[in-house]
Amino acid sequence: FNSCLPQFKVMMSTLDSEINGFAYPVSSIIVSGNTADDLLYLPILEQTKKSLGSAAPFLIVGDKKLGSAKNRAQIVEGGNYYLSPLSAIQVSASTLKTLIAENKERIKNVLIDGEKKGEGFEYKAEMSISQEDEGLNKLTTWTERRIVFQSVGHAKSEVAALEKKIIDTKEELANVLVRKQGKQTLETEEEIEAEVSRILTASKVECYVSVELIKTVEVKKIRGYKGGKSRTEKKEKFELSIKLNDQKIEEDKSYCGWCVYATNAPLKEMKIKDVVSMYRGQYQIESRFNDLKNKVTKLMPVFLQKENRVRGLINFMMIGLKAICGMEITVAKRLKKESKTLTGIYAGNPKRGTDKPTAKMMLSRFTGVSISVFMEKGTVKFIGLTPLDAVQLKILRLLGFEEDIYSGLVEKMNLKLRA
C-alpha cells in the first residue's frame, strides 16, 4: 500500500495547490501523511523524490511526527527543506511563554491576501544532531528558523474550548451533592473529596478551578417517646464552594493559538506568511488521503492478496479520486472568480451556501434523475428525462458544461433495444 502513496501525495499536492492559489516558493512539493512510526517517512520521501526525477530541493511539509530531530537531520542531509510544527516536548509550554514575553516588540501581524491571519515572529536555533551511519557516528549541523505564530482562528477555537471545559467542569462539580434517582449518594467526606479529585483530574483544569468542602454539623434534640429518654442526633451536611482563578484563566487565554514551526528554508523563499499558507494547505492533502482510504472510495480494508492486484486497485481508485478533485477545483475556481457561493446543496437548509462544495454534495443533488423509455410493439415511442432544477443546472454550468449536455441526450441517443 505504501508503495503507491508517493505518487498519490504528489498528485494531491498539485491539485490542492491549484484550488488554493498557492505560489510554492520551491520547485517541488512532497506532503507527508500520518504513519504509525515516524521512521517510515524517510523511505517514502526518498521514493517520492526518485519518482519525480528532479534534482531540485524539495520542501517536505508534515505534522509534528515529521518534525522529529532525526527526520529533520536526514532531510537536511539530503539537501532538502522541511516545514513542521514542533511538539510540546521540543518546545515546552513554559519555553513558549518565555519566548513570547521576551519578543513582544518583535511580534508583527501576518497578512495573507490582505487579511490578518494572526501574528508572530521568528528566531534562529543552531541544530546539532549525532546519528549512526554504517556504524560511524555522524554529526549533522544546520541553522533552523523557528516561526512563533498565533493563529486568529485557532486562538478563538482554543479559547472557546477552554471556556467550555471550565463551564462543564464547574457544572459537574455542582452536581456532586445533588441527589438523583439512580445516582450513588456520597455520604462521607472522603467519598466527596475523591469524586471532586476525579473530576478535576479528568478535566485537567485543576489550575483554574479550586474547590473547598464545607462541612457543618446540625445538632437536633429528639424527645423521648412515651416517657423514654430524650437523645441528641448529629447530622453532617456538606457544601462545595467552587471558585475560579480568573487571573490564571485570562493569562492562559492570551497564549491560546500559539505554535512553533521549524524550517530550514531560507527567508527569501519562505517568509512567515508562506510558512502559514504552506502548512494550512497540508491538511487538505491529508483530507484527500482520508477520502481515498475511508470516505469517497472507501479503499480500506483491502482484502486482495497479490501485490499487483493491490496496486491496480489503488491506482484505479486514485484515477477516480483525481476526477472528483478536478470537479471540486473547477467549481471552486468559477465561484471564486464570480465571487459567489453555491446554495441549495445542504439538506434542510437551502439558503446556506459554500464557495468550495464537495463532489459528494454536488452529485447528491442529482439523486433521482432518471431516463424513462416508453415502447410499443418493440418500437421506441417516447423517451423522458427528469427535468433539472435551477441548482442542478447551475452545477452543470460551474463544471463548464452547456445545458444541452443533458437536455440534448434524447437527440444523441441511438437506442438498440431487444424485444
N, C-alpha and C positions, 0 to 999 in steps of 0.2 A: 504493500500500500504506500509506504513512504517513498518508493522509487518514483511514483507519479506526482508527489507533492511539489517538487520544484517547478515543473512546468505549469502546474495549476496556479501556484502562488505568483509566478511572474505574469501569467496571463491576467489574473485578477488584479494585480497591482496596476497593470496597464489600463484595464477597463475602468477601475475606480479613479485613477488619476484623471481620466477624461471627464468624468461626471463632476468632479470637484474642482477642476481647473487648476490643479497643482502644477507649478513650474518647478520640476525637480532640479535641484542645483548640481546633481551629479549625473553621469551619463546613464547609469543603470540602477535599478531598484530590486532588492530582494526583501520581501516581507516575511518575517518568520511566523510560525504558528506555535500553538501550545503543544508541548511534548511532555511525556512523563518524566523525562530526565534531560536536564539542560545540555548534557554531553551529546545528545542527538542532534543538536543544532549544527554543530560544526561539519559533520559529513554531508548533511543535507545542503548546507550552504555551499560547500565545495562542489557538490554535484550540480547544483544550480548554476554556479559560475561556469562550469565546463559546458553545460548545455547551451548557455548563451554565447559561448565562444568569443568573449570580449576580454581584452587585457586591461580595459579601463577600470579604475577603482569603483567599487560598489558601495552603496550606502545600505547597511542592514538595519532595518527598523524592527524592534521587538519589544516584548514586555519585560518585566523585571527578571524573568528567568534567563532571558538572553544576556542580561547585564551582569552575570557573574564575572568575577575577576578573570577566571580562566578563559571564558568566551571572549571577553574584550581583548585580552592579550593575544589570543590566536587571530582575531580579526585584524589587529594591528600588524602582527607578523605577516599576514597575507597581503598587506598593502591596501587594505580596505578601510571603510569608515563604518562606525556604528552609531546608533541612537537608541537609547534605552533609559527608562526611569530607574532610579536606584532604590533599592529596598530599604526598609527601616533598619535593617542590620548594617547596611553600608553607610547610611546617614541616619542616625537616630533622631527621634523627635526633639530631644534636648539640643542636639547639634544644629538641627534645622532652625529651631527658635533662636539660637545664638547667632546663626548666620543672618537671619532676617533682621534681628535687632542691631547687629553691627554694620549692616549695609542699607539702613533706611534711606540715607541720602542718595544712594545709587539706584534705588528702585524706580523704574520707568514704566509707563503704560505700553502695552503691546497691542498694536493695531493691525488687524487683518482686513483688507478691503475697506479701510476707513472706519471699521467698527472695533471698539475696545473689547478684547477678549480676556484681558487680565493685565497683570503687571509682574515685573520681575527684574532680575539682574543676573550676571554671571561672574564666575571666578574660575581660576585655574588650579588644577591639582596635579602634582607630579606623581606619576604612577610608576611602580617598580614591582614586577611580578616574577618570581622564580619558579620555573617549571622543569620537569624532567623530560628530556627529548633524547630518545635512544640511549638511555642510561646515563646521560650527562645533564647536569643542572644548567639550565639556560635562563639568563636574566633578560627580561623584556622591559624596557623603559620607554615612556612616552608622556607627553603633556596632554592632559584631558581637560576639556572645557566642561564646566558644570553650570547648567542653567537652572536657577531657582525661580520658579514660576507659580503664580497663584491664578488659577482659572476662575473667572467670574461665575460661570455656570456651575463648576464643581464646588466652589465655595458655598453657593446657595444651597445646593443639594446636601452637602455635608452639614451645614448649619441646621437645615430642616430635619435631617436625620438625628442630629444630636438633641435638638429640642423635643422631637417625638419620643426619643428613648428616655429622656428625663421625665417627660409627662407620663408616659406609660409606666415607668418605674414608680413614680410618686403615687399613681392611681393604684398600682398593685400593692404597695405598702399600706395605703389607706384601707384596703380591703382585708388586711391580715386579721384584724379583730372583729370583722363583720361576720355575724352568724348567718349561715345559709344552709338550706336543706341539702344534704348530700356532701357537705363540706366538713372536714375534720375541724373540730373546735380546739383551739390551743388554750390550754388551761394554765400552764406553768410559765414562769419567767424564762426558763431555759428553752422551752419549745418556741416561744415567741422570738427570742433572740436568735435562735438557729434559723428560723424561717426568714427573718429580716436579713441575716447574713447571706443566706442562699440567694435571695432576690437581688441584693446589691452586687454579689459576685457574678451572678449570671448576666446582669445587665451592664456590668463594667462601668458603673457610674459612681463608685464609692467616693471619688474625689469631688463630686458635685453635690451629693446628697448625704446629709447626716441625719441619723435617726436616734432619738432619745426615748427610752422606755420609761414611762412614768407609772409608778405603782402607788396606789392608795389602798388603805385598809379601812373598810367600813365595819364598824362595831355595832351590832344590833342586840339589844337585850330582849329575851323572849321569856314571857311569864310562864310559870308552871301550870300544867293542866290539872284541874280539879284538886287544887291544894298541893300539887307537886312543886318541886324546887324549880326556881327560875334559872335560866342559863344565859350565857353570853356567847353569841355567834359572830365570828370574824369572817369577812369575805373580802378577798383581794380583787381589786379592779385594776385593769391595765389600760393605758392610753399611749399612743405613739405620737411623738412630736417630730414632725418632718420639716427640716429646714434645707434650703438650697444655698450653695455657695455661689452667689450671683457674680462676685468678682472673678472667681475662677472660671465660671461658665463664659462670661464675656471675654475674658483673656484668651481662652482656648478657641472661641468662635473666630477671633481675629486671625488665627493660624489655620483655619479651615481652607481647603482648596490648594494648599501649597504642596509642591512636589519638586524633586530634583532630577533633572535629565542629565545624562552624561553622553558626550560625543567627542570624538577626536577629529571631526571635520573642521577645516579652517573657517575662521569667522567670515571671510569673503564669500564662502559658499553656503554657509549655514548660520544666518542671523537668528535671533531669538524667535522672530515671527515664523521663520522657516522651520525651526525646531517644533514649534507648536502645531503648525499646519501638517508637517510630516507625521508626527505621532498621532494626531487626530485622524489621519487617513488610515492608520494601521488597523483600527478596529473594524473598518469596513471590509478589509480583506479577510479578517478573522470571521466576520459575519458570512461572507461568501463561502468560506471553508465549512462553516457550520451548516449552510444551506446544502452543500454537497453531501455532507455526512448524515444529517438528521432531518432537514426540513423539506427542501424542494424536491431533491431526487431521492432522499432517504436511503442513501447507499449502505449505511451500517445497519445491522451487521452483514458482512459478506460471507456467504455460505459456499462460494466457489473454492475449489482446492488447487486447481492448476494455475500457475503464475500467469501464463499467457491469457487465460480467461479473465483473471482478476484485472490485469492491465487493460484488456479490451473493454471490460465493463466500466472501469473508471474513466477511460478516455471517451467512451460513448456518453457517459453522464456529464463529463466536462464540456462536450460539444453542446449538449442541451442547455447546460447552465450558462454557457457563453452566449447562446441565443437569448436566454432570459435576461442576462445582463445587458445585452445590446438593446433590448426593448426598453429597459428601465433608463438607460443612458440617453437614448433617443428622445424619449418623452420628457425626461428631466431637462435636457438641453432646450427643447422647444418651450417648455413652461418658463424656464429662466429667461429666455430671450423675450418672451411675451410678457414677463412679469405677472404671471397668472398662476392659479392653482387649479387642480383637478378636483371637482366636487362630485358628490353622488356615488362614491365608491365605498363609503363607510356604512355598514348595516345599521339602520336605526337612526342615523344622523346624516341626512342627505346634504345639509348645508356645510358640513365640515369638509375642508379641502387640504390638499398637500401638494407641494411642488416637487416631491420625489416619490411618486406612487410606485409600489412594488408590482412586479409582473403578476403575482398571485392576486392582488387587489384588482388589477385591470381585467385579467382573464376571467375572474369570478363574475364580473358584470355581464359576461356573455353566456352565463349558465341559462339553459332553457332555449337558447337559439337552435332552431332545427330546420330541416327541409322535409317537406311532405310531397310525395309523388302520387298523383291520382291517375289510375289506369282503367281502361275499359277495353275488354277483349284483347288484352295484350298490347294495347297501344297507349302511350302516354298522352293523357288528355290535359293535365294541368300540373304544374309544379309550384308549390307555395313555399315562400321563405318567411320566417318570423321577422316582422318589421323591427328595425333597430331604433332604439330611443335616442334622445339627444346626447346622453352621456356616452353611449356605445359609439355613436358617430364621431364624437369628439376624440375618443381614444384612437379610432382609426386614423383621424386626421393628424393627431400628435405622433403617430407611428410613421407618418409620411405617406399614407395611402389615400387614394381618392375614394369617394363613397361608392363608386361603381364596382370596386373590387368585390363588394358584397352584393349590391343590388343588381349587378350585371351577371351574376353567376348563372342564372337560368339561360340567358342567351349563349353563354360559353359552354354549357353542358352538352355533351353528346352521349346521352344515356343509351346503353345497350342492355336491356333487361330481358331476362329469361321468363317465359310464361310460367 
